[in-house]
Amino acid sequence: MYIPAKTLPYGIYELTLTVTMVNSPSLTTSSSIYVQITPSDIIVNLLQYGTSMITSGHEQNLKLDPGTYSVDLDENVFNASVSSTQH
């Protein structure tokens, strides 16, 4: 089974797999599992490609731009104007 990203709202789901034999439809078995969908954290990237090492020389500019390079895994596009204040 494949459930595409961003399909289910946050919450707890019970997924049940039921197997039925083609030649004996009265013979079935099933198994369940619970899955919790939770919001993911924002991945902050100060530089393009999430670079973890920075080399800068004399008189070179270094632009840190988390608004452009960060990722919110719950959204298609990172909203750089998001504030920590809830309204």
C-alpha positions in Angstrom: 0.0 0.0 0.0 1.2 3.5 -0.8 -0.3 6.7 0.7 1.0 9.8 -1.0 2.5 12.6 1.2 0.1 15.2 2.5 -3.0 13.0 1.9 -4.0 12.3 5.5 -4.8 14.9 8.1 -2.8 14.7 11.4 -4.1 12.0 13.7 -4.0 8.3 14.6 -5.1 5.8 12.0 -5.7 2.1 12.1 -4.5 0.3 8.9 -5.8 -3.2 8.4 -4.5 -5.7 5.9 -6.9 -8.4 5.0 -5.8 -11.5 2.9 -8.4 -13.7 1.2 -7.5 -16.9 -0.7 -8.8 -16.8 -4.3 -9.7 -20.5 -4.3 -11.3 -20.4 -0.9 -12.9 -17.0 -0.3 -14.1 -18.1 3.1 -10.5 -18.3 4.3 -9.4 -14.9 5.3 -6.9 -13.4 7.8 -6.2 -9.8 8.8 -3.7 -7.8 10.7 -3.9 -4.2 12.0 -1.4 -1.6 12.9 -1.8 2.0 14.3 0.0 4.9 12.6 0.2 8.4 13.9 0.6 11.3 11.4 2.3 14.2 13.1 3.6 17.6 11.8 7.2 17.6 10.8 9.7 20.2 11.8 11.0 22.9 9.5 14.5 22.1 8.2 16.5 25.3 8.4 19.2 25.7 5.7 21.2 28.9 5.9 22.9 28.1 2.5 21.8 26.4 -0.7 21.6 22.6 -0.6 21.8 22.5 3.2 25.6 22.9 3.1 27.2 22.1 6.5 30.6 23.5 5.9 31.4 27.1 4.8 34.7 28.3 3.3 35.1 32.0 2.9 38.1 34.0 1.8 39.3 37.5 2.4 36.9 40.2 1.2 34.3 37.7 0.1 30.6 38.2 1.0 28.7 35.4 2.7 24.9 35.6 2.4 22.9 33.5 4.8 19.4 33.2 3.5 17.2 30.7 5.5 14.1 32.2 3.9 15.1 30.9 0.5 16.8 27.6 1.3 14.8 26.2 4.3 12.2 23.5 3.9 8.9 22.8 5.6 8.1 19.1 4.9 4.4 19.7 5.6 4.1 22.3 2.8 5.0 22.5 -0.9 6.8 25.8 -0.5 8.5 27.2 2.6 6.8 30.4 3.8 9.7 32.6 5.0 7.3 35.1 6.5 6.0 32.7 9.2 6.4 34.1 12.7 6.4 32.3 16.0 3.4 34.3 17.2 0.0 32.5 16.9 -3.1 34.7 16.2 
